[in-house]
Amino acid sequence: MPALPPCFDPINTGWFDAVQGQVNAVTTPQALQDVVDQAYNSVALLNSTLTGQIANVSVIAGLLTPPVSLPGVIAWITSAIEVFTQMYAPYAKMETQLTDIAAQMATITALVESVAASKFPTATITIPPLDPFCEI
């Protein structure tokens, strides 16, 4: 398996460190429960996404050995089409998610600019770009 590029951390340990900081900073049982719910829901979603993507890609293994007979070639091509169809399905969802993320971040950007203007009129708040910076 090829190595991941240096800009891609296999796991964002900073996020887990931040959760630990949030746990240490709670002052009420409800605050602790809120941190637990948010953290575990986020990780469960990530686990679900990764598990689903691994399942989609793992079916490629069956296509790595080429057949030697004509009926085998036909079956192999049929399997390949099924595999690629399954792998392509998440693509439409990902495009929609990227559009939704952009819309949500536009709302957050407008809010940050409004809050900065009203509460911190002399401060400069820099909004970083959301452009892709790493490719797997």
C-alpha positions as a Markdown table, in Angstrom:
| # | Residue | x | y | z |
|---|---|---|---|---|
| 1 | Met | 0.0 | 0.0 | 0.0 |
| 2 | Pro | 1.4 | 3.4 | -0.9 |
| 3 | Ala | 2.3 | 5.8 | 2.0 |
| 4 | Leu | -0.1 | 8.6 | 2.8 |
| 5 | Pro | 1.2 | 12.1 | 1.8 |
| 6 | Pro | 2.7 | 14.1 | 4.6 |
| 7 | Cys | -0.2 | 16.5 | 4.6 |
| 8 | Phe | -2.6 | 13.7 | 5.6 |
| 9 | Asp | -2.6 | 12.6 | 9.2 |
| 10 | Pro | -4.1 | 9.1 | 9.6 |
| 11 | Ile | -5.8 | 10.3 | 12.7 |
| 12 | Asn | -6.3 | 13.9 | 14.0 |
| 13 | Thr | -4.9 | 13.4 | 17.5 |
| 14 | Gly | -5.4 | 17.1 | 18.2 |
| 15 | Trp | -9.2 | 16.6 | 18.1 |
| 16 | Phe | -8.9 | 13.9 | 20.7 |
| 17 | Asp | -6.6 | 16.1 | 22.8 |
| 18 | Ala | -9.3 | 18.9 | 22.5 |
| 19 | Val | -12.0 | 16.5 | 23.7 |
| 20 | Gln | -9.9 | 15.6 | 26.7 |
| 21 | Gly | -9.5 | 19.3 | 27.4 |
| 22 | Gln | -13.2 | 19.8 | 27.2 |
| 23 | Val | -13.8 | 16.9 | 29.6 |
| 24 | Asn | -11.3 | 18.4 | 32.0 |
| 25 | Ala | -13.0 | 21.8 | 31.8 |
| 26 | Val | -16.6 | 20.8 | 32.5 |
| 27 | Thr | -18.3 | 22.3 | 35.5 |
| 28 | Thr | -21.6 | 20.4 | 35.6 |
| 29 | Pro | -22.7 | 16.8 | 35.0 |
| 30 | Gln | -24.8 | 18.1 | 32.0 |
| 31 | Ala | -21.8 | 19.7 | 30.5 |
| 32 | Leu | -19.9 | 16.4 | 30.8 |
| 33 | Gln | -22.8 | 14.6 | 29.2 |
| 34 | Asp | -22.9 | 17.1 | 26.4 |
| 35 | Val | -19.2 | 16.6 | 25.7 |
| 36 | Val | -19.6 | 12.8 | 25.8 |
| 37 | Asp | -22.6 | 12.8 | 23.5 |
| 38 | Gln | -20.9 | 15.1 | 20.9 |
| 39 | Ala | -17.6 | 13.3 | 20.9 |
| 40 | Tyr | -19.0 | 9.8 | 20.7 |
| 41 | Asn | -21.5 | 10.8 | 18.0 |
| 42 | Ser | -18.8 | 12.3 | 16.0 |
| 43 | Val | -16.5 | 9.2 | 16.3 |
| 44 | Ala | -19.4 | 6.9 | 15.6 |
| 45 | Leu | -20.2 | 8.8 | 12.4 |
| 46 | Leu | -16.5 | 8.7 | 11.4 |
| 47 | Asn | -16.3 | 4.9 | 12.2 |
| 48 | Ser | -19.4 | 4.3 | 10.1 |
| 49 | Thr | -18.1 | 6.3 | 7.2 |
| 50 | Leu | -14.7 | 4.6 | 7.2 |
| 51 | Thr | -16.2 | 1.1 | 7.6 |
| 52 | Gly | -18.5 | 1.7 | 4.7 |
| 53 | Gln | -15.8 | 3.0 | 2.5 |
| 54 | Ile | -13.5 | 0.1 | 3.4 |
| 55 | Ala | -16.3 | -2.3 | 2.5 |
| 56 | Asn | -16.7 | -0.6 | -0.9 |
| 57 | Val | -13.1 | -0.8 | -1.7 |
| 58 | Ser | -12.4 | -4.2 | -0.4 |
| 59 | Val | -14.4 | -5.9 | -3.1 |
| 60 | Ile | -11.7 | -4.8 | -5.6 |
| 61 | Ala | -9.6 | -7.7 | -4.3 |
| 62 | Gly | -11.7 | -10.2 | -6.2 |
| 63 | Leu | -10.9 | -8.3 | -9.4 |
| 64 | Leu | -7.1 | -8.5 | -9.0 |
| 65 | Thr | -6.8 | -12.0 | -10.5 |
| 66 | Pro | -7.6 | -12.0 | -14.2 |
| 67 | Pro | -9.6 | -15.0 | -15.5 |
| 68 | Val | -8.3 | -17.4 | -18.0 |
| 69 | Ser | -11.5 | -18.5 | -19.8 |
| 70 | Leu | -14.0 | -16.6 | -21.9 |
| 71 | Pro | -16.9 | -17.3 | -19.4 |
| 72 | Gly | -14.5 | -16.3 | -16.7 |
| 73 | Val | -13.8 | -13.0 | -18.5 |
| 74 | Ile | -17.5 | -12.3 | -18.9 |
| 75 | Ala | -18.1 | -13.0 | -15.2 |
| 76 | Trp | -15.1 | -10.9 | -14.3 |
| 77 | Ile | -16.4 | -7.9 | -16.3 |
| 78 | Thr | -19.8 | -8.3 | -14.8 |
| 79 | Ser | -18.3 | -8.3 | -11.3 |
| 80 | Ala | -16.1 | -5.3 | -12.2 |
| 81 | Ile | -19.2 | -3.3 | -13.3 |
| 82 | Glu | -21.0 | -4.2 | -10.1 |
| 83 | Val | -18.0 | -3.2 | -8.0 |
| 84 | Phe | -17.5 | 0.1 | -9.8 |
| 85 | Thr | -21.3 | 0.8 | -9.5 |
| 86 | Gln | -21.1 | 0.3 | -5.7 |
| 87 | Met | -18.0 | 2.4 | -5.4 |
| 88 | Tyr | -19.5 | 5.2 | -7.5 |
| 89 | Ala | -22.7 | 5.5 | -5.4 |
| 90 | Pro | -21.1 | 7.6 | -2.6 |
| 91 | Tyr | -19.8 | 10.1 | -5.2 |
| 92 | Ala | -23.2 | 11.8 | -5.5 |
| 93 | Lys | -23.5 | 12.1 | -1.7 |
| 94 | Met | -20.0 | 13.5 | -1.5 |
| 95 | Glu | -20.8 | 16.2 | -4.0 |
| 96 | Thr | -23.9 | 17.2 | -2.1 |
| 97 | Gln | -21.9 | 17.2 | 1.2 |
| 98 | Leu | -19.3 | 19.5 | -0.3 |
| 99 | Thr | -22.1 | 21.9 | -1.5 |
| 100 | Asp | -23.7 | 21.8 | 2.0 |
| 101 | Ile | -20.4 | 22.3 | 3.7 |
| 102 | Ala | -19.7 | 25.4 | 1.6 |
| 103 | Ala | -23.2 | 26.8 | 2.4 |
| 104 | Gln | -22.8 | 26.2 | 6.1 |
| 105 | Met | -19.3 | 27.7 | 6.2 |
| 106 | Ala | -20.7 | 30.8 | 4.3 |
| 107 | Thr | -23.2 | 31.2 | 7.1 |
| 108 | Ile | -20.5 | 30.8 | 9.8 |
| 109 | Thr | -18.2 | 33.3 | 7.9 |
| 110 | Ala | -21.0 | 35.9 | 7.8 |
| 111 | Leu | -21.7 | 35.4 | 11.5 |
| 112 | Val | -18.0 | 35.6 | 12.4 |
| 113 | Glu | -17.7 | 38.8 | 10.4 |
| 114 | Ser | -20.8 | 40.3 | 12.1 |
| 115 | Val | -19.6 | 39.4 | 15.6 |
| 116 | Ala | -16.1 | 40.7 | 14.8 |
| 117 | Ala | -17.5 | 44.0 | 13.6 |
| 118 | Ser | -19.8 | 44.5 | 16.5 |
| 119 | Lys | -17.7 | 43.1 | 19.4 |
| 120 | Phe | -14.1 | 43.6 | 18.1 |
| 121 | Pro | -14.2 | 46.5 | 15.6 |
| 122 | Thr | -10.4 | 47.1 | 15.6 |
| 123 | Ala | -9.4 | 43.4 | 15.4 |
| 124 | Thr | -8.6 | 41.6 | 12.2 |
| 125 | Ile | -10.1 | 38.1 | 12.0 |
| 126 | Thr | -8.7 | 36.0 | 9.2 |
| 127 | Ile | -11.0 | 33.4 | 7.6 |
| 128 | Pro | -8.8 | 30.6 | 6.2 |
| 129 | Pro | -9.7 | 29.2 | 2.8 |
| 130 | Leu | -11.5 | 25.9 | 2.4 |
| 131 | Asp | -9.6 | 24.9 | -0.7 |
| 132 | Pro | -8.3 | 21.4 | -0.8 |
| 133 | Phe | -4.7 | 21.3 | 0.4 |
| 134 | Cys | -4.0 | 17.6 | 0.5 |
| 135 | Glu | -4.6 | 14.8 | -1.9 |
| 136 | Ile | -4.6 | 11.1 | -1.0 |
